[in-house]
Amino acid sequence: MINSSLLRDRRYTIGLSQKELANLIGYSTSWVSQLEGGKKNLSEEVYQSILEALGYQEADGEKFRFWLINVIVKSGLDIWDFSEAAEVEWSILLEVITRNADACDDETLRRIEAFSGSTYKKAKGRTSSVDGYQTELVSFDVYDKITHPDQGGVYIFYDITGRPVYIGKSQNIKRRIRDHAEKKWFLAPFVQKGAYVLIEDELLCSFVENLLIRVIGQNLVLNKQGVDRDNSRESD
């Protein structure tokens, strides 16, 4: 078995707090603290779940997460220095590592591959679309224009805690975010990161936006009702 100090170092390298690791393996923060202090004897099942959580072994359905963790570890850098060197947002990497996302946007992946010299090989036959429609939210850096899609769809802004604060739609998400950037509220940590789903059909796009607002509207700070964000003027 891997000793407790190596587990602790691995956790730090990939950016997990004790609480986040505890959530991944289904135990309490105090339990993880005792584990790292060498005060816990582990069953084989628990040990396997820890190895998967820390990326020593690949869990089912986590091919990209396993690849990303090992790219970071092999670089000899922790997640923060790695993100700076690769010129990517560390919060996007952490979304994958904490299992809140199973992929990153194409531009972030390109930068990771360019910096690390490692190419991620997608599983054959895997797709994130059905009948031409994207079915997964793609994370992006709200302050990096390169990661903004110039296509239509629905997008979400999150604050630094991961809480959604704004849901919008546009026929050109990149152009719409450029408009948002002029607003006084478009600042970190209030707007920290984003995600989008590409939808070409305008009616479907409006339906998805309104549905999302109704489902999580009570948590939104900026918009609780759907508006036509391509044609109406927002107040500052």
C-alpha positions in Angstrom: 0.0 0.0 0.0 1.0 3.6 -0.6 2.0 5.3 2.6 0.0 8.2 4.1 2.6 10.9 3.2 2.5 10.0 -0.4 -1.3 10.1 -0.5 -1.2 13.5 1.1 1.4 14.8 -1.4 -0.6 13.4 -4.3 -3.8 15.0 -3.0 -2.1 18.4 -2.8 -0.4 18.1 -6.2 -3.8 17.6 -7.9 -5.4 20.4 -5.9 -7.8 18.4 -3.7 -8.6 19.6 -0.2 -9.2 17.0 2.5 -12.9 17.8 2.2 -13.0 17.3 -1.6 -11.2 14.0 -1.3 -13.6 12.9 1.5 -16.5 13.7 -0.8 -15.0 11.6 -3.6 -14.6 8.5 -1.5 -17.7 9.0 0.7 -16.0 9.6 4.1 -15.7 12.5 6.4 -12.9 15.1 6.4 -11.8 14.0 9.8 -11.5 10.4 8.5 -9.2 11.6 5.7 -7.2 13.6 8.2 -6.7 10.5 10.3 -5.8 8.5 7.1 -3.1 11.0 6.2 -1.8 10.8 9.8 -1.3 7.1 9.4 -4.1 6.2 11.8 -6.4 4.2 9.6 -6.3 0.6 8.4 -8.0 0.3 5.0 -10.0 -2.5 3.5 -9.1 -3.4 -0.1 -12.4 -1.8 -1.3 -11.7 1.5 0.4 -8.1 1.4 -0.8 -9.2 1.0 -4.4 -11.6 3.9 -4.2 -8.7 6.1 -2.9 -6.4 5.0 -5.7 -9.1 5.9 -8.2 -9.9 9.3 -6.5 -6.2 10.2 -6.6 -5.7 9.0 -10.2 -3.4 6.1 -9.4 -5.9 3.9 -11.2 -8.5 4.6 -13.8 -12.1 4.5 -12.6 -14.9 3.4 -15.0 -16.0 6.3 -17.2 -13.1 8.5 -16.1 -10.6 8.1 -18.9 -10.0 11.9 -19.3 -9.8 12.5 -15.6 -7.1 9.7 -15.2 -5.2 11.1 -18.2 -5.3 14.7 -16.8 -4.2 13.8 -13.3 -1.2 11.8 -14.6 -0.2 14.6 -17.0 -0.1 17.0 -14.1 1.8 14.6 -11.9 4.4 13.7 -14.6 5.0 17.4 -15.2 6.5 17.7 -11.7 4.3 20.7 -10.9 1.2 21.1 -8.7 -2.1 22.0 -10.3 -1.6 25.7 -9.8 1.9 25.9 -11.3 0.8 23.6 -14.1 -2.2 25.7 -15.0 0.0 28.8 -15.1 2.7 27.2 -17.2 0.1 25.7 -19.6 -1.8 29.0 -19.7 -5.1 27.4 -18.7 -7.6 28.2 -15.9 -6.9 26.0 -12.9 -10.6 25.9 -11.9 -11.4 24.1 -15.2 -8.8 21.4 -14.3 -10.2 21.1 -10.8 -13.8 20.7 -12.2 -12.6 17.5 -13.8 -10.5 16.3 -10.9 -13.4 16.8 -8.4 -15.7 14.9 -10.8 -17.9 17.9 -11.5 -17.0 17.7 -15.2 -15.8 14.8 -17.4 -14.1 16.9 -20.0 -12.8 20.4 -20.7 -13.2 22.7 -23.7 -11.2 22.0 -26.8 -8.9 25.0 -26.5 -8.0 24.1 -22.9 -7.2 20.6 -24.0 -5.1 21.9 -26.9 -3.0 24.0 -24.5 -2.6 21.1 -22.0 -1.4 18.8 -24.8 0.9 21.4 -26.2 2.6 22.0 -22.8 2.8 18.4 -21.7 3.6 16.8 -25.0 1.0 14.2 -24.3 -2.1 13.7 -26.5 -5.4 12.6 -25.1 -6.9 9.8 -27.1 -10.7 9.8 -27.0 -12.5 6.5 -26.7 -13.7 5.3 -30.1 -17.3 5.8 -30.8 -17.8 8.2 -27.9 -19.8 11.3 -28.8 -21.2 14.2 -26.9 -24.0 14.8 -29.3 -27.3 13.1 -30.4 -28.7 13.8 -33.8 -26.4 16.8 -34.2 -27.2 18.2 -30.8 -24.5 18.7 -28.1 -25.5 16.8 -24.9 -22.8 17.9 -22.5 -22.0 21.2 -20.9 -18.5 22.4 -21.9 -16.5 24.4 -19.3 -14.7 27.5 -20.5 -12.7 30.4 -19.1 -14.9 33.5 -19.2 -11.9 35.8 -19.3 -10.1 34.0 -22.2 -11.7 34.9 -25.5 -10.0 32.0 -27.2 -12.3 29.6 -25.3 -15.5 31.4 -26.2 -17.5 29.6 -29.0 -18.7 31.8 -31.9 -21.8 29.6 -32.3 -25.3 29.7 -30.8 -26.4 28.1 -27.6 -27.0 28.5 -23.8 -24.4 29.5 -21.4 -24.0 29.7 -17.6 -21.8 31.9 -15.4 -20.7 30.6 -12.0 -19.1 32.5 -9.1 -16.0 31.3 -7.3 -18.0 28.9 -5.1 -19.4 27.2 -8.2 -22.9 28.7 -7.7 -24.7 29.6 -11.0 -25.3 33.4 -11.1 -26.4 33.9 -14.7 -28.0 31.9 -17.5 -28.1 33.3 -21.0 -28.6 32.4 -24.6 -27.4 33.8 -27.9 -26.9 33.0 -31.5 -23.3 33.9 -31.0 -22.1 33.2 -27.5 -18.6 34.8 -28.0 -20.2 38.1 -29.2 -22.6 38.0 -26.3 -19.9 37.5 -23.7 -18.0 40.4 -25.2 -21.1 42.5 -24.4 -21.2 41.2 -20.9 -17.6 42.1 -20.4 -18.6 45.8 -20.4 -20.9 45.4 -17.5 -20.0 46.4 -14.0 -20.9 43.0 -12.5 -18.7 41.0 -14.9 -15.8 40.7 -12.5 -14.2 37.8 -10.5 -14.9 36.3 -8.1 -18.6 37.1 -8.8 -18.2 35.8 -12.3 -15.4 33.2 -12.1 -16.1 30.6 -14.7 -18.6 29.4 -17.3 -20.1 26.5 -19.2 -22.0 26.3 -22.5 -24.0 23.9 -24.6 -24.2 24.6 -28.3 -27.7 24.6 -29.8 -28.4 25.8 -33.4 -32.2 25.7 -33.2 -33.5 29.0 -31.8 -36.7 27.6 -30.4 -34.9 24.7 -28.7 -32.3 27.2 -27.4 -35.0 29.4 -25.8 -36.7 26.3 -24.3 -33.4 25.1 -22.7 -32.6 28.5 -21.4 -36.1 29.0 -19.8 -36.1 25.5 -18.4 -32.7 26.1 -16.7 -33.8 29.4 -15.3 -37.0 27.8 -13.9 -35.1 24.9 -12.4 -32.2 26.8 -10.7 -33.7 30.3 -10.8 -33.8 30.7 -7.1 -30.0 30.6 -7.0 -29.5 33.1 -9.8 -28.5 36.6 -8.8 -28.7 38.4 -12.1 -31.6 36.9 -14.1 -34.6 35.0 -12.7 -36.7 35.5 -15.8 -35.9 34.7 -19.4 -35.2 37.8 -21.7 -34.1 38.0 -25.3 -30.5 38.8 -24.7 -29.7 39.3 -28.4 -32.2 42.1 -28.9 -32.9 43.7 -25.6 -30.7 46.1 -23.7 -29.6 45.0 -20.2 -29.2 47.5 -17.4 -25.9 47.9 -15.7 
